[in-house]
Amino acid sequence: MSKSLAAFALLCFASIAAAQSARPDRSGIANGQSAFMRVGCFTCHGTVGHGGAAPRLAPNTLPLAGFTTWVRNGTPGWTIASGMPAFPVSVLSDADLADVRAYLASQPAPPPVTDIPLLAP
């Protein structure tokens, strides 16, 4: 019985630790917002990543590996009229890129169109 109880307690503590580490660090979010603005992501994706000339990125952001691949590679044959430029490590470090993703994931979802008086039918 004591081994089962110890295993259960260990599982509970591990779950709590994993949940806490999954929460974005507030300083990382602030740094992500700063990097998002500094490198110009906001010009196409909006200041909170809800889209504009480019797709919505927030709050349902790609997993970090996919997000990193997309940002690093951009759209092949990119032009200012279509696609996205690549952002190499020399422009946006891996740590800053992870913080940008945390910033985007921390944003609340936009309101439904029906809740915006000017857009309601």
Beta strands, then each sheet from edge to edge (+ up, - down):
end
